[in-house]
Amino acid sequence: MTKSQLIDAIVAAHSFPRKAVETAVNTVFDSMVEALQKEERIEIRGFGNFTVRKYKAYTGRNPKTGDSVDVPEKSMPFFKVGKDLRERINNGVDPDA
């Protein structure tokens, strides 16, 4: 599902103005990005947790040439699925039930 499809689904389900829904969705995503940039943890109960994991610098290899390549340290977002979401996916539970 793309962001545009998410917006369309919310508009269809609740008859809100598209522009208002688009603004709300963008605000939520922007707020999540800002929190992760500050290395804050995001917890959405029943859905999952977003955290930032740091990876150390290392020396890798270019697979094409075999040359050594220094890979700098980096931070990557990480998502851990919540128990409720995992159970819904595995058991095929209808979210509207």
N, C-alpha and C positions, 0 to 999 in steps of 0.2 A: 504494500500500500504506500503510495506517495503522499506527500504533504497535501497536495491538491485533492487527492481522493479522500483524505481524512477530513478536509474542510467540507467537501461535497457531502460526505456522510453525515456530518454534524448538521449541516444546513437542511438536509432531507429529513433527518430524524426530529428536528426541533423547530423548523421553520424560522430560524434566526436569519437576519440579513447576512449575506455572504461576506460583506466587507467587515462586519463586526466579528464574525467567526474567524476570518483570516487574521485580523488584528490580535484576537485572543490567542490563537494557535502560535503565531509568531512571537508573541510576548512570552508564552510558556517556554518555547524552545530557546529564545534569547536568554531568559532567566536561567535555564538549565546550563547553557553554555557558560554564562558568567559565573555560576556557582562552581562548575568544574574547573574553570580557569583559576579560581581562588583555591582550588584543591579541596572544596567542600564536598561532602557526601550528600547524594540526593536519594531519599527513600520514599517510594510510592507504595504504600501498604497494599498488599495483594497483587502487586505488579512486579516490583523488583527494586534493586539498588544500583545506582550509578556511582562509580568511584573513579579516581585517577590512579593509575599505576605507573611508577617510574621504572624505566629500564636503563641499566648501566650501558656505558659506551663499550664497544667491543670491536675486534678486528674481524671483518667478514671477507668473503671472497666473491669476486665478480664471476658469475657462473660461465660467462661467455669467454673471458680471457684468462681466468684463473688468478688474476692479480689480487693482491691484498687491498682491502678498502676499509678505512677507518669509519665506523658507524658511530655518530655522536649519541650521547644519552638522550633519551626522549621520554615524554609523558604521553600515555595513551588512555583514552576513556575505556572503562571496563563495566559491563553490565552483568549483574547476577540476578537471575530470574527468581521471583518470589514463589513461595509454596503454592499459593492459590492459583496463580497463573499457570504454573507447571501442571497442577492437577487438572485444571480446565482443559489444557491442551491434550494431556494424556488420556483423559476420560471423556473428551468430547462434550463437555458441559456447555449448554447454550447460555451465553451471558444474559439473555433476556428472560431466562426462566426464573 
